[in-house]
């Protein structure tokens, strides 16, 4: 029998006496195992009869694996072809696991679940997504509800509203997300775009939520883990990159200054600038071009240093394919089939693969198989600080060998958006690309 850490035991005691509760544990603190133990007790003693776990697609297999490893519960994943999904939905398994993107499609068939889990519950922040609407409806009928995340607040405490509504609408008893936002948010009109710039009565929000959640910081819960050692390696653009970057940034500045572009279209152009900094570019017709990057030389130096397990985080599919081809490494991005993804992760965890090129949006959440890596390399950058924190937690987490170093190498192309994103990360914030004013600051 696996022994729980003290913070897990303490949380389990609270779960035993509450029907709506949130585990806001830092990534790597073992939220999954704590919930599995609570779920097993409740299903075995009859307090609950059937459970539904909703999570990101990349985490579905991890839940099935962990349930099989740490409980005697029967579990099934709702995934695959429509026929395979229907078979899973009609199974008698005690626990069903489904990803956020499709839960709304099967809402009626899932309504019998009386133990409901929203894993990575920051996915509920937006009231407009189909999965948020579906889960809030499902939660009305469920007896027991749990939210799990290490990043419950992306920007402001306003982000807590739907998560609290999911577990108990009485916690924040406003009629809607918009009514709650109107009460507490300080907003500014940014040329037709309303932006939150502050929060009033923040302590009131936190006081209302506090009895229903347990916060745990990683370093308080897991002692003796090596700290991150961060290195920044700066490279120059090659001539092809300089030419493409200069042309695109000049054109974008002109469009912004003359009011010829919307913030949404400008943000897309910002992504193209970030692609160029990483060495590739999709033209306006969607055709990929490989410009090359001196980051590749730096990556080869990292590999030559002999680290045991290297994860290279990238944002763009084309650069992932290019880097994987150049260094002969396995790659995972959104379009890689689930079975292939699981094989690669298992081989990496077991040491049969030493280098993995991974799309940060695909593997940032809930993946446990990267914890044996010594080193992560940041090739390109997501504008979200939350994604950055989540992806780092794939390596430095409970279950990791505490004698292994935690090295993070950030590859930065100078005079590009890379430098702005790295600066924001050091300030522990995301990079806003919501308004033309903010975009203008990023490219000048």
N, C-alpha and C positions, 0 to 999 in steps of 0.2 A: 504493500500500500504506500502510495506516495505521501510524503509529509508536506503539509502546507506551511508556508511562511506565516509569521504572526499576523501580518497585516491581512492575509487571506482568511485566517481563522477569525479575526475580529470582524471582518466584513461578512463572513458566513453567518455569524451570530445575528447580525442585523438582518440579513436576508431571511433567516428563519422566522422572524417576527414581523416582516413587512410584505405587503403584496405589491407595492410600487416602489422601486428603488433604483438608484443609479450608481454604478461603479465608475468613478472618474479617476481611474488609476493611470499614472504615467505609462506610456508604452513600455512593455517588457516586464510589468509587475505581476502578470498572471491573472488577468481578469477572466479568461476563458475557463481555467481550471476551477476557479471559485464558483462560477456559475454552474459548471458541470456538477459539482458537489451539491449545490443547492437544488438543482434540477433532479438529480438522482434521488435525494432524500424525499422530495415532494412527490415524485411519481411512485416511489416505492411505498410510501405510507398513504397514498390515495388522496392527498390534498389537491393534486392536479392529475389530469389524465392524459393530456397530449400537449406537446410543446412545438412551437415554431420559432426558428432562429432565422432572422433576416440579416444579411451581411453583404459586404462587397463580393463580387464574383471571385476575386483572387483568394478569398478566405473560406469559401464553401468547403473545399477539400480539407482544409486545416481543421474545421469544426468536426467533420466526419472522422478524421484521423484521431483527434483528441478525444472524442466521445468513445471511440473504440478502444483507445489506450487506457483511459482513466475511469470508465464506467461500464456497467453491464447493460446499458440501455441500447435498444435497437434504434438505428438512425438511418435516414435515407436523404440523399441530395436530390433536389428537384432541378434537374438540368438535362442537357442533351437535346435530342430531337423532341418534337411535340409528343410523339408516342412514348418516349422514355419518361418525359415529364408526367404524362397522364398516369403511367404505371406507378411512379413514385407518389403522386398525389393520392392514388387509390390504395397504397400499401397500408399495412397495419403498424408500421414503425411508430415507436413512441415519440421520436423526435424527427421533425422534418426541417431541412435547411434549404433556404432559397436566397437568391441574390436580389438586391434592391430593384434592379432594372426590370424584373419581370413579376414582382410580387402583385402588382395591380391586376395582372392578367388572370390571376387565379384566386382573387380575393374571396369569392364565394366558397370555393372549395377548401380554403384555409380557415374559414370562420370558426370551425369547431375547436381550434387550439385555445386552451385556457392558460397556457404559460407562454408568454410572448417576449422575445428578446430582440432588441434593436442593437446590433453590434456596429461599432463605429457610428454611433448615433449622431455625430455631427452631420451626417447625411440628411437629418431631419430639419436642419436649420431653415432651409427655404420652405415657405408654406405652399409654393406653387408646383413642386414636383409631384408626379403621379404617385411615387412611392410614399411620400409624406402623407398625402391625402388618404391613401389606402391603409397605411399603418395606423393613422389616427382613428379611422373607422374600425379597424380590427381591434384596437386597444379598448374600445368601448365595451366589447363583449368578453374580453379576456379577464380572467381572475387575477393572474399574477403577471406583472410587467417589469422588465429590466432594461435599462439603457447602459451601454458600455462604451466608453471612449476615453482616450488620453488627451483629447483636444476638444472639450465640450464648447469652448468659446473660441471662435476664429478671430473675432474682432472686438465685439462688445457683449456685455451680459444679455443683451436682447436675444442673442443666439440660443439662450436657454429655453425660450418659451415653448417651442414645439416638443422639445425633449421632456420637459416637465408635464406638458399636456398629455403626452403619451403615457406617462406612468401614473398621473393623477391630476385631472383638470383643476382640482381645488387648490393646488399649490400656487398657481398664478391664475386667479379666477377671472381673467379678462375674456371677453367674448371671442376675440380673434387675435391673431398675430398682429394685425394692423392696429387694433385698438391698444394692444400692449405697447407697440412701438410708438404710437402717438402719445401715450402716457409718459414714457421714460426716455425716448430718444431725443437728442438735440440734433436737428437736421439743418442742412444748408442746401439751397437750390444752386446747382452747378450747371446752369444753362440747360434747364429741362431735365436734369438728372438730380434726384434728391439723395444726398449723401449724409450718413450719420457722422457727426463730428464730435459727439460726446454723449454722455448718459447722465440723467438726473436721478437722484435717489438710488444710486447703485447699491448701497448697503441694504436697502429695503428688498431689492431683488435677491441678493445673496442670502439674506436672513430667511426669506420665505423658502428658498431652495435647500438650505443647509440640512434640515432634518431628514431629507429624503435622498441624500447623496453622501458618498464617502470619497474624499479626495486622498490620494496617496502619491507622494513624490518618489520617483525611482530611487534616488540616493538615500532616502530615509528608509526605504523598504529593503533594498538589496545592497548590502554593505560589501566593501572589498573589491568592487568592480573597478578596473582601471579607467581613468578619465580619458576623454577624447584628446588626442593630440592632433591639432589642426595645422595643416600646411597649405599655403597658397603658392601655386606655381604659375607664373605669368608668361604668356607667349605672345609674339607679334603675329599679326595677320600676314598671310602670304599675299602676293600680288593679286591673285584672283579674288581672294576674300576682300581685300582693300577696295578693289574696283566695284564689286557688287555692293558692299556695305555703304560706300560713299554715295553711290548713285541712289540707292533705295532710301537712305536716311535723308539725303538732300531733298528728294522728291516728297518724302513724308513731312518734313518740316514745312515745305512750301504749302502743301495741302492743308496742314493744320493752321498755319498762319493766315491763310486766305479763306478759311472756313469751307474748304472744298471736300471735307471728309467727316464722317461721323466718328464718334469715339469707338464704336464697335468695329468699323472698318480699319481705323487706325491701329486698334489692338491686334488685328490680324497681321497688319504690316509689321508690328513690333515682333510678332512671332517669327516672321521671315528674317528680321535682323538677328534674332537669337539663333536661328538656324545657320545663318552665314557664319556667326561667331564659332559655331561648332563644326563647320566645314562642309555643310551641304546646303542645298536650296531647292525648293519646289517652285518652279516658275508659275506664272498666272494660269497656265494651262494644266498645271498639276504634274508636269514632267520633272523628274528628279535630276539634279546636277550635283556632282561631287567636286567641290572646290578644293578639298584637302585642308589640313590644319596641322600646325606644329604641335598641337596637343597630342597627336599620335606619337611623336618622338618621346614626349614626356611619359605617356602611358607605357611605352616599351621600356623606359628606364625603371618605372615602378615594377613592372613584371620581372625585369632582370634582377631586382633587389631580393627576390626570393620569398615574398610574402606568401603565407599559407592561407589562401582564400582571398580573392579580390573581387569585389562587386563594383562595376562601373555603372553609375547612374546617368542615364540620358533621358532627354525629353522626346526626341523626334525619331520616328521609325526609320527614316532613310539613313540617319547617322548610325543607328544601331546596326543595321544591316552592313553598312560600310565598315565600321570598326570590327564587327565580328568576322568579316571576310579578311580584313587586313591582318588580324592577329590570330585567326583560327580559333575563335572562342564561341561557346554556345550563347544564344541570345534569347531573350524573352521580351515580347511586346504584345500589344493588345490582340493581334490577329493570330498569335501562336495558339494552336489547339490546346484544350485543357489537359488532355492526356500527355502531350508532349511537354507542356509546362511542368506538370507534376514529375515527370521523369527527370527533367533537367534539375529541378530543385532538389530532388532526392539524391541525385548524383553529386550535386554541389555539397549538400549536407554531409554526405558520406565521404567526401574527399576525392571522389573519382574525377571531378571537375574542379580546376583551381581558379578559373576566371569565368565570370558571368557578366554579360552585357545586358543590363536590365532597364526597361522603361519605368521611370519613377512613378508615373500615374498608374501603372499596372501592378507593381509590387510594393508600393509604399505602405499599404495597410494590411495588418494581420498575418503576414507571412512569417513563419518561425524558422524556416530552413536556412536562413542566412547567418545565424548566430555564431557559426564557427569561423566566420571570415575574420582575418586580421585587419583588413584594409578596405575602405571604400574610396572610390575615385569619383568626383563630381565632374562630368564632362560638359553637360548643359544644364540649364536651370529653369525650374518651374517658378512662376512668379509668386507662388503661395508659400508662406513660411510654415503653414501647417503640414504641407506635403514634405517639406524639408525635414521637419521634426519627426514625422511619421516614418520616413524612409530610414533615417539614422537609427531609429529604434529597432529596426529589423536586425541590427548587429548587436547593439549593446542592450541585452535583455536577460531576464532570469533564464537559467539553464546554460548560459555561456560559460566556458572555461575561464575562470577569473585570472589565470596566468597569461592569457592571450592579450596582446596589445589592441588598442582601438585607435587606428590611424585613419584620419580623413584628409585626403588630398584634393584640393579644389583647383581645377585647371581653369585658368581665366585668360581669355583673349583680351588684351588691353585695348582701351579706347572703344569698347563695345558695351552692350547692355549687360554683359557678364559682370562688369565692375560695379554697376548700380545694384544688381541683385545681391552680390556678395556683401556690399555695404549694408543693405537692408537686413540681411541675415544676421550680421553682427549686432544690429540694433534690435534683433528679435522681432522683426515685423515682416509682413509681406510687401510686395511691390504692387502698388495700385495702377491699374490700366483702365480705370473706369471713365475718366474724363479726358478731353483733349488737353487740358492744362497739365494734368499729371503725365500724359504721354509726352508732351513737349519737353518736360523736365528730364525725362529719361533719355531723350535722344539728343540733347544739347549740352 
